[in-house]
Amino acid sequence: MTQTDPSAPWWAASRERLIAALESRDCLYVYHLPTVRQRAAELKQLKAVKRVLYSMKANSHPQVLRAAHESGLGFECVSWAEAEALFEAVPHVAPGDILFTPNFAPRREYTAALERGARVTVDSLYPLQAWPETFNGREIFLRFNPDRPRGHHRHVHTAGPKAKFGLPLHDAEEAARLARAAGAKVAGLHAHAGSGVDVATHWHELATVLAEVGHLFPDAKILDVGGGVGVPREAGEPRIDLTALDAALTAFSAEFPEYELWMEPGRYISAECGVLLARVTQIKQAHGVRFIGAATGMNSLIRPALYEARHEIVNLTRLGEESAGLASIVGPICESADALGVDRPMPETREGDVLLIANAGAYGRVMASRYNMREPAGETALEA
């Protein structure tokens, strides 16, 4: 692979710019906004999908939000604080372009969303039982648990018997009764099963599950089949077949033309736009293992520790140099799980070199912490 290879990741041709962006800092997230726009455009080309919403929990950087909005995407927010951050970053966003999908949130967040004009999802019987007056005269979505856990790790399964999200399907009749009693109109049904899904027929399956209970909700004309669209972990891995995904959803729409389909991906839109840069602090040999120490770790990127996620890691300073053997890339956090990558081929590496952790634009900085009182990596964005 060379820097002129059109299949190369964007960062392969941006080595000097990235090192310059790091300046004197030890670590930094960098987001490539053209990649955000490209991924958004790919999803907007799905003919069977009426609306694509960006799930902003993946990456809430203001410039990423603006790029998503400029690309014609709506937004899915899981807390009212996310919605407020969205209004600050994109002041002219229409409240109706926001789907508020909380889970075990306090009543005041539902009230704030409804009063602002956002679309609101209810994923438990409790709000309809305990606060019926909140939903009187309002349109709502109902989120169901499709009992089909999917994704790259059990911690990202958002469906199934142990998942905390969504109404069990056997509660559909009671949910319909409670919504009528509250004076609420169920305008849409929602389901999400997990993240990192690469089976093109998955969303057709979720749409079918929702359609099976759709007869209980005669006003529901929207089926939101969630997100979770997988991305390659490393360069060279196959991408999900969006043409096949579109064909599967088109077949659903032919069978159920009364519904319009929505999707709400997050990681697909932002993961590949982001890299985490970190300077090398130390190199250590112990028990036959070469350790390369980075200036940041799970305080900036917890996905490897939390999800066993694999991110491509390169020595950006020595990009293209031959491997000197395997190494574990570790951070400075006092936890055994603080490893960004294990047994990776790496060139001879020296203190001060710049490492690049790829596909870090989703669930990276948004999940960061100040554990060990170490500041996580900052953020910047490239417009081109």
Buried (B, 14 or more C-beta within 10 A) or exposed (E): EEEEEEEBBBBBEBBEEBBEBBEEBBBBBBBBBEBBBBBBEBBBEBEBBBBBBBBBBBBBBBBBBBBBBEBBBBBBBBBBEBBEBBBEBBEEBEBEBBBBBBBEBEEEBBBBBBEBEBBBBBBBBEBBEEBBEBBEEBBBBBBBBBBBBBBBBEBBBBBBEEBEBBBEBEBBEBBBEBBEEBEBBBBBBBBBBBBBBBBBBBBBBBBBBBBEBBEBBEEBEBBBBBBBBBBBBEBEEEEBEBEEBBBBBBBBBEEBEEBBBBBBBBBBBBBBBBBBBBBBBEBEEEEEEBBBBBBBBBBBBBBBBBBEBBBBBBBBBBBEEEEEEEBBBBBBBEEEBBBBBEEBEBBEBEEEBBBBBBBBBBBBBBBBEEBBEBEBBEBBBBEE
